[in-house]
Amino acid sequence: METPEIADTTPAIIELEEGKTYFWCACGRSKKQPFCDGSHKGTGFQPLSFSAEKSKKYFLCQCKHSSKKPFCDGNHKHLL
């Protein structure tokens, strides 16, 4: 099993729109973190498609080790 690259050890705070579909980067290689830019091609990773339940700010995982992907669960604190 491949291990994702750690894009950052802090979450991205992003305003998301209710009902809009987003593609979260699972590999850590995207230059458009925390969203996918296709950099996963040739790896075993696929972006995670999700929709926001409400229009508001969300904390999105950038360490790629959250158990609540795409949302941050604080696991980045264990990687420091």
C-alpha positions as CSV (number, residue, x, y, z in Angstrom):
1,M,0.0,0.0,0.0
2,E,1.3,3.4,-1.0
3,T,1.8,6.1,1.6
4,P,0.5,9.6,0.7
5,E,2.9,12.6,0.7
6,I,2.3,15.1,3.5
7,A,1.3,18.3,1.8
8,D,1.2,20.3,5.1
9,T,1.0,19.6,8.8
10,T,-1.9,22.1,9.3
11,P,-5.4,21.9,7.9
12,A,-6.6,24.2,5.1
13,I,-9.4,26.4,6.2
14,I,-11.7,26.7,3.1
15,E,-15.1,28.2,2.5
16,L,-17.2,25.6,0.7
17,E,-20.6,26.0,-0.9
18,E,-23.5,23.8,0.0
19,G,-24.2,21.1,-2.6
20,K,-21.1,21.8,-4.7
21,T,-18.9,18.8,-5.5
22,Y,-15.2,19.0,-4.6
23,F,-12.3,16.6,-5.3
24,W,-10.0,16.3,-2.3
25,C,-6.3,15.3,-3.0
26,A,-5.6,12.0,-1.4
27,C,-2.0,11.6,-2.7
28,G,-0.5,14.8,-1.3
29,R,1.1,15.7,-4.7
30,S,-1.4,18.3,-5.9
31,K,-0.1,21.9,-6.3
32,K,-3.7,23.1,-5.6
33,Q,-3.9,21.7,-2.1
34,P,-6.2,20.5,-0.6
35,F,-7.9,19.9,-3.9
36,C,-6.9,17.5,-6.7
37,D,-5.0,18.7,-9.8
38,G,-4.4,15.3,-11.4
39,S,-0.9,14.8,-9.9
40,H,-2.0,11.3,-8.7
41,K,-1.8,9.9,-12.2
42,G,0.5,6.9,-12.2
43,T,0.0,6.2,-8.4
44,G,-2.5,4.0,-6.6
45,F,-4.4,7.1,-5.3
46,Q,-7.7,8.6,-6.5
47,P,-9.2,11.9,-5.4
48,L,-12.1,11.8,-2.9
49,S,-15.3,13.3,-4.2
50,F,-17.4,15.0,-1.6
51,S,-20.1,17.7,-1.2
52,A,-20.5,20.3,1.5
53,E,-23.6,19.9,3.6
54,K,-23.7,23.7,4.4
55,S,-22.0,26.8,3.0
56,K,-19.4,27.6,5.6
57,K,-15.7,27.3,6.4
58,Y,-14.3,23.8,6.8
59,F,-11.0,22.4,8.0
60,L,-9.7,20.1,5.3
61,C,-6.9,17.6,5.9
62,Q,-3.5,18.3,4.2
63,C,-1.4,15.7,6.1
64,K,-3.5,12.9,4.3
65,H,-3.7,10.8,7.5
66,S,-7.1,11.9,8.8
67,S,-9.6,9.2,9.7
68,K,-12.3,11.6,8.7
69,K,-11.1,12.4,5.2
70,P,-11.4,14.9,3.7
71,F,-11.8,16.7,7.0
72,C,-9.1,17.3,9.5
73,D,-9.3,15.2,12.7
74,G,-6.0,16.4,14.3
75,N,-3.8,13.5,13.2
76,H,-1.3,15.9,11.9
77,K,-0.2,16.6,15.5
78,H,1.1,13.0,15.7
79,L,3.3,13.5,12.6
80,L,5.3,16.4,14.0
